[in-house]
Amino acid sequence: MSVKAFKLVSAVEREMLMGDKNHINIECIECSGKNLYVGTNDCFIYHFLLDERISTAGKITFAATKQLHKYLGFKKPVSELKAASALTRLLVLCDNTITLVNMMNLEPVPTGARIKGAVTFTLNENPVSGDPFCVEVCIISVKRRTIQMFMVFEDRVQIVKEVFTPEQPCAVAVDGYYLCLALTTQYIILNYNTGVSQDLFPYCSDEKRPIVKRIGRQEFLLAGPGGLGMFATVDGISQRAPVHWSENVIGAALCFPYVVALDEEFITVHSMLDQQQKQTLPFKEGHILQDFEGKVIVATNKGVYILVPLPLEKQIQDLLASHRVEEALVLAKGARRNIPKEKFQVMYKRILQQAGFIQFAQLQFLEAKELFR
């Protein structure tokens, strides 16, 4: 049964990006605060400022204002962008090279610092160095079966560690010293400090695109066999039941308490609290789905959209209105981590009371009595 958890809102229309040039495609996106960056197949980076507007009726829209665009000088697409806002740097992967550019004017750093030989890269969101003026970057190297860890400063880069993997890695996520890797035939957890690795489960990267995503401290979300979204901790165990995706998921994101997935035709929303599918949004030609500081963004080749979550209280009231008491209570308990304690207690008492009256009206007196208690 469906819940209206998100609304799809357009952020960047195709005209703003490409005008009448049909050959331009969006390859990657990055969002940091109000700054939205788009990398294209013709080696340009576009910088937009995103302004969120709320109408008197409570309707949210986004206005994107183009700041500038910059040609990187290659004949290759910009394949990945990551912002290191503490350093005011944007890390740009193009033609197997990560270049550091200024977040505001998109100019490369004067020292020319760069990382060569990267197939793909990710940032460590739970860094081990403790230095606020550095970001830890993990790359899958062009060297066979090799992962490299770097420390990236404002104007220089420094290699920290090189790790060899049992098979060729094709996707990676990092948490502290732990790497969660999609290899050719399986997922593993690898501690790059001790070298100890742990097999998770088999997976064939030739048949499907692997998904490896850090969703919290020492926990990852993976695209498993049989269309399952599997959760795994750094200890190699799962503390949550899997969610049932379609077989051909392209990307996944987390917006607590929901896991959002993208396939060729739909965006699907599953609850992490009861694993049920809550919402399906038709979305054709999508190829990017990512979350940035709680903001979930999807993109086609030509446009960028934001999935705006409806307030949890509104979702709970909608569930109660359709007499889905159990689901409402599960969502209310799950909302505890998103709402200040005093406000939560007042809200939760009111929800228990409403749920009690609904059960009472349905002659479920024992259940109602427990809720009133």
N, C-alpha and C positions, 0 to 999 in steps of 0.2 A: 504493500500500500504506500501511496506516495505522500511525501511531506514537501512543502515548498521551502527548501533550505537555502537555495541560491537563485539569484536573478542574473542573467547574462546581459552585460552592458557594453556597448561599443566604446573603445577608448581612442584608437587611431584608425581613421578611415583611409582607404587605399589612396585617395587623391592626395592626402597630405604627404604620403611617402613617395609615390611614384608618378603622380600626375597622369599623363597618358602613356607612360612607358610601361607597356605590358610585360616586358621581359624581366622586370625587377621582382625578385621574390624575397620574402623575409626568411632568414636562415636561423636567427637566434635572437633572444631578448634578455634584458636584465633590468631590474627595477630596484632602486635604492631610495627610500623616502618618496619624494615627488619626482625623482629623476627616472625617466624611462629611456632605455637605450635599445636601438634596433640595429642588428647587423644584417646586411643583405648579400645576395649572391654576386653582386658586381663590386664587392669590396668597399662598400661605404658603411660608416656608422652614423646613425641619426640620433640626436639627443632631443627628447621632448620633456616639457614640464607637465605633469599630470595634476589637474585641479579637480578635486572632488566637490560636487555641488549637490546640496539637498534642497529640494523644492518645499514649499509650504505643506504640500500633501505628503512629504516624507520620501519622495521619489529621488533616488540617487542617480546622478549622471556624471560623466567625466569629460572635461575639456582638455585636450592635449594641445600645448603650444610648442611649435617647433623652435628650438634654440639655434641649432646649427647642424650641419652634416659635414663629414670628413672622408675623403678618399684615402685609403691606406697604401695605394700604390702597387698592389699585386693584381694578378689576373685571376685570383682565387676568391672563393666566398669567405666571408667572416663566419667562422664556424662556431665560436663560443665567446661569450662575454661574461665577466664576473666583476662586480664592484667591490673594492676594498675601501669603504667610505672613511675609515679612520686615517687612511693615507691619502685620501682624495685621488685615488688611482682606479683606473678601469683596466682590467687584464683582458687582452684581446688575443684570441687564438685565430691565426690565419696562416695558411701554408706551413703547418707544423711548427710555427713559431709563436710564442706568447710575448706580446709587446706590452710595456707599461705606458699608458697614456693618462694625461690629466683629465679628471672627470668633467671639468667645466669647459675647457677649450679643445679637448680631444687631441692635444699636441703630445707627441712622444716625449718621454722624460729626456732631458738634455744629455744624460750620461749614456743613453742608448741601451740601458739594461734590458735584457730579454732572456727568455728561456727557449733554447732550440730543441728540436726533436720531440715535440709533444703531439700525440695523436688526439688526446682529450685530457681535460684537467678538472679538478674540483678544489674547493677551499675546505680547510679543516675548521668547522664551526665550534669545535671544542678544543682549542689549541693547547699545546703542551709547553710552549716556550715561556708563556707569561709576559711576553713583551707586547705592550699595547700598540707599538709602532711597527709591527711586522705582521704579515699574514702567512699562514702555512699553506703551501700549495702542493697538491699531489698530482703527478702527471702519469699517464700511461705513455711510456716512451716508444719511439719508433724502433728502438732496439728490441729484439724479440724477447718476450716473457720478462719484461723489466718495468718496475714501478720506481719512480724517483720522487723524493720529498725535497722541497725547497723552502727556504725562508725568503720572503719577498719584502724588502724595505721600500721606502719612498723612491729611491733612485738606484737600488742595486739588488741583485739576487744572489743567493748563496745555497749551494746544494748541501743537504744535511745527510741524506741516506739514499742508497740504491738497494732495492730489494728484488730478488728473482722469484718468479712464480712458477708453479709446476706446469701450467699451460698458459697459452696466450690470454692475457686479460682483455676484456672488451668494454667493461664498465666498472666504475669504482665510486665508493662513498667513504668518507673518513669520519671517525669520532675518536679524538685523543690519539692514542697509539694504534688504534684498531682500524684496519682497512676491511671493508666488505667488498668483495670482488666477484664479478661475474667472469668466469673463465670460459673456455670453449665448451666444456661439457658439464660444468657444475658451478655452484656458488660456494665461496669459502669466506671465513673470517681469518684475517692474518694480523698478528701483532708485529708491527714492523720494528719494534724495539727489541723484542726477545726472539723474533723469527718463528714463534709457535703459530701453527695454523690449524684450523678446524674446518672439516667439510660440513656444509649445511645440507644441500640436497642437489640432485642432478638437474641439469637444464641444458637444452640444446640451443646454443646461440646461432647455429646455422638456420634453424627453422623460424625462430622468433627473436624479436628485439628484447634483450634483457633490460630489466629496470632494477636499479639499485639506488635507494634513497634513504638518507639519514632522516629519521622523523623525531628524534629526541635523544637525550643522553643515553649512549650505549644501546640504541635500538634502530633497526633498519626495516624498510619495507621493500619487498622483492616480488618480481613477477615470477611466480612458481609454475610448475607443470599443471596442466588441466585448467588453465584460466583462473588460477587462484592467486590472490594477493596475500603473500605470506609475511608475517612479522618475525624478526629474529633479533635476539640480543647478542652482545659480543661474546656471551658464553655459549652461543650456538643453540639456545633454546627459544621457544616461542611462548610468550606469556599471554598472547591473545589468540583467539580463533581466527582463521583466515577469512578473507572476504571473497565472494565469487564474482570474478570479472568475466568479460568475454575473452575469447581465445586470443584476440589480436589487439591487446592494449598497447598503445604507443607511448603513453606517459601517465604519471601518477603524481598527486600532490596531497598534502595534508592541511586541513583547516579544521582544527579540533572542534567537535568530536567526529568530523567526517573525513573519509578518504575519497578523493575525487580521482576518477580515471577517464582517460580519453581513448576512444578507438576510432575507426574510420567513419563512423556515422553518429556516435553519441558521446555525450559527457554523462557519466554515471556517478551517483553519490551514494556511498555506503556509510553506515554508522559504525564507528569503532566500538560502540557500547554494546550493540546487539547483533552486529555483522549484517543487518538487513539492508537491502537496497531501498533507499528512501526517495530518490529522484532520478529522472532521466531527462536530459535536455538534448534535443536533436542538434547536431553540430557537424556539418559536412566539411571535408577537406582540412580538418584541423591537423596540425603536425607538431605543435608545441603545447605543453601544459606544465606550468611550474608555479611554485608558491614562493613569494618573496615577503618576508617579515609578516606573514599572515595574509598577504594579498595573493589571490589565485588568478593567474593570467593565462589565457589561451590565445593561440594565434593560428591563422591560416597562412598561406603564402602571401596574402595580400592585406590582411587586417589584424588588429590586436583588440582583444576583448577582455573584460574583467568580470570574474564571477563574484558578485556582491552577496555576502551572506545576509540572510534576514536575521533580525535580532532573535536570540535563543528564546526569550520570553514569548515573543510572537509565535514562534514555532510550537512551543509548549501549549499555548492557548489554542492554537489551531488543532492540535492533537486532542486536547480535552473536548473541544467543540464537536469533534467527530467521535467522541466516546472511546478514544484509544488510550485508556488510562495507563496501562502498563508501559507503553512507549513513552508517554508523557513523563512518567515518573523516572524512567531510565535516563531520558534526556535531561530532566531537571537535576538528577544526581550528578550526571556528567558535566553539567554547566558549572559545578562548584568551583572548578579551577579557573574559570573565566570571569567570575563575579566576586566583588569584595565580600568578605565573610558576613558582615552585618546585613548587607543588602540581600545576600543569598538566603540567610535564615528567614527573613521576613517573607521573601518570595516563595521559599520552599513550603513554609507553613500554609500560605494561601493556596498553593497548588495541591497540597495534601487535603485541605478542606474541600476544594472544588472536586477533587477526585473522589473523596468520600461521598459527597452528594450524588455524584454520577452513579457510583456503585449502589447507593441507597435506593435511588430511583429505579435501578435495574433489579431490585429485591435481593442484592448480594449483601445481606446484612452483616455477615461475619467480616467480609473484606472491608465494608464501610466502617465497621466498628474499629478495626485496626488503624485505618487511615485517620479517623477522628481522634483516636488516642494520640 
